[in-house]
Amino acid sequence: MRRLVVLLGLLGALGIAAPADGAVPSWFPTRLAHVGDARQLLVVVGTGRTYATLHAYQREPAGWREVVPAMAARIGYGGWVWAARRVQDTGTTPAGTFPLTEAFGLAADPGAELPYRRVGTGDYWVGDRRDPRTYNLWEPAAVSGRTWRTGQSERLSSFPVQYAFAVVIDFNRPSPATVRWDPAHREYVTSRPSAVGRGSAIFLHVNGRGSTAGCVSVTRTHLIGILRWLDPARHPRIVMAPLADIGHA
């Protein structure tokens, strides 16, 4: 409880305050299908083709509480699609429920509780369909015997505004238990690849100039507050879908 009070004070200092109680909406955690053991939830409710609203909830002994007011968000230029039907390079945002297990950024760690990695100029998020061992993994370009192509992957430092801070959404990601560091080649590999072609590099990141290529984005100030609030011990998840489908995501 003390942690929540401190974080609410921090967010309040950023111009964010806890919301008043109200009617239980369709996106409230008790009405969602795949909350599991999560005690922190981000819920992204689509309100238009590329517009959404993000809510942040925490489960306390008395039940779920929305800890900050809803914030405006943007999604992919291609709108929504169910995660199982998503195809790479369509600009669609995958609808579903996903763990939040790590964060990164070009800027210094703002005080994240999730594991946070600082982006270097040679770091990529692999989207090369011909290399399933590294598909949808963070990789440095300067690896020995690299088989994935930089032209088919996302150079993270090319997006200094959006990737100043980001939370990785575990859509189409291999289980952390299957990912290992290969010291011979100095790269991450997995024994259980992502579904190649389904898509990679889906993040919650800082707003750019408009819609995204499939990610979810919010303001820099809001994202810093979210990074300082998310706690891996509370098994955070993100639930994302258009309003009509949020209860099934």
N, C-alpha and C positions, 0 to 999 in steps of 0.2 A: 504494500500500500504506500509506503514512504516513497518508493521509486516512482509510482504513478503520480503522487503529489508533486514531486520535484519536476517530473517531465511536463505535467500540466502547467506548472509555473513557468517553465522554459517556453512552452508553446504560447502561453498567454503573453509572455514578453514579446513574442513575435506577432502579436495581434490576433492570436487564436485563443478561444475560450471554450470550455466545455458546453455542450448544447443542453437546452432544457429538455425535460422528459416530454414525450409525446406518444402518439399512437404508434403501434408496432408496424413498420412498413414491410413490404415484401422482401426487402434486402436485409432485414435485421437478422443477426446470426441464428436465432432460434428457428427461423424459417428457411434456412439454407440446408442443402442436402449432404454436403461433404465436409463439414467442419472438423470431424474427427477429434483429435486431442489438442487442437489449436486453442491457445488462450489469448492470442492476438490475431485479429483479422483485418485485412484491408479489403474492402468491398468496392469494386468498380462497376457502377451501374451505367449502362449506355443510355444516353438521353437523345442521341441523334446519330447520324451516320459516322461522324468522327468525333463526337463530343460525348463526355461522360462526367459522372460525379464520383468522387472517391470518398468513402467513409472509413474511419478507423475505430475499431472496437477492441475492448479488452475484457476478458472474463475474470470477474472477481468473485469472492464467496457469495455475494448476493445476486450474482448473475452478470449478464453482458451489459457493458456500458459504452456508449459512444464517447470517446475521450476528447475529440476535437470536432469543430463544426465541419460539415461536408465541404470539400474543396473541388474546384473545377479541374477537369483532366481532359487530355486529348488521347485518341487512339489512332489506329492505322487508317491510311487513306482509302483502303478497301473495305472498311467497316468490319463487322463481326463475322466469325465462322466458328463452328464447334471445333475444338482442338483436334479431334480425331480425323477431321476432314480438311485440315489446313494444308496448304501447299506453299512451298518456299517461293519468295519473290512475288507474292500477290498483294502485299500491303495490308493483309488482313490481321486482325487481332484475335488470338485464340480464346474462345470462351471456355471456361472451366475453372477448376480449383487447383492451385499449385502451391507447393512449399516455397518459402523464402529462406534461403540458406546462406547467402553470401552477398557481398557488396564490393564495389570498386569505384575508382574515380581518378581523373587527372589531378584533382585537387587533393590536398592532404586529408587524412582521416578526420572527419568533423566530430568524432566521438562516438562512432558506430559501435554497437554491441555485436552485430554480426561480423564474421571475419571480413576484413577490408583489405583490398589489394590496390596499391597505387599503380596507375597505368604508366608504362614507358612508351617511348616513341615507336618501338618495334613490336608492340604487343597487338595481337589480332584475336578476333573471335571467329573461329573457323566455320565456314559455310560451304566448303568444297565437297560436293557430292561424291567425288571419286575417292575420298579418304574417310571411310566410316570410323576408323580408330580415333580420329580427332574431331569428327563432326560435332559441332555445338560445344566445343571446349575452348577455353582461353589458351592461347599458344604464343610464345615468342617466335618471331620470324627467324631469328638467328639460331636455328637448331641444326644439329648434325644430321644429314641425310633426310631433310624435310621432304615429305611427299605431298603435302597440301599446298595449294596455290594461293598466294596472297591476293591475286586478282579475283578470287572466288570467296574471299573472306573479308571481314570488316576490320579495318585498321582503327582501333579505338581512339587514337589520338587525332584522327581526322574530324572528330566531333567534340571540339573543346567546350562548347556550351552545353550540349545535351549530356555528355559524359563527364562533366565536372564531378557529378555524383550519380551513382546508379545502384539499384538493387536488382540482382539477378532473379528473374521469374523462372522457376524450374519447369517450364514447358518443354517437353521433348528432350529433357536432360537425362543422361545416364545417372543411375543411382550413385551417390557419393562413394558407396562401398565398392563400386566397380571401377573407379577412377584411380589411377596410380601415376606417380612421377617416374618417367623413364630416365635414369641418370645418364645412360649412355648417349642418348640423343637430346637430353635436357628438354623434354616435352611431356605433356600430359597425354595419356592414352587410356582407353577403356576396354574392358573385356565384354561389355554389354553396350554396343553402340546405340546412339539415338536413331530414330527412324529417319534415315537419310532422305532428304527432299521434303520432309514435313516442315522444316524451318529451324533456324537457329537465331541466337542473339535477341531474345525477347526479354526486355528489361523494363523496370520502372525508372525513368530518368527525368532529367530537367527538361522543361519545355523548350522546343525550338521555335521556329516561326509559324508553325501550323500543325497539321496532323503528322503522325509518325509513319514509319514503315511497318508497323505491327506492334510496336511497344506501347506502353502507357506513359504519359508524361504529365508532370505537375510543375508548379513553380519551384525555383531553386530553394526559396525559403521553406516551403512546405516539405520538400524532399529532405532537407537537412533535419527538420523536426522529426520526420518519419525515421530517418536513419538513427537518430539518438533514442528513439522510442522502441524500435524493434529489438526484441530480446530472444536469442536462440533458445533459451531455457523455456520460453513460452510457446515454442513450436509455431511460429507465425506462418500464416498462409494468406494467399490473395485469391479472392473469388471475383471472376470477371465475366460479365455477360450483358446483353441488352436487357432493358427493364422487363420485357415480357418473359424472359427465360432465366432470370437471375436465381429463382428458386430451384432450378434444376442443374445449375452450373457445378 
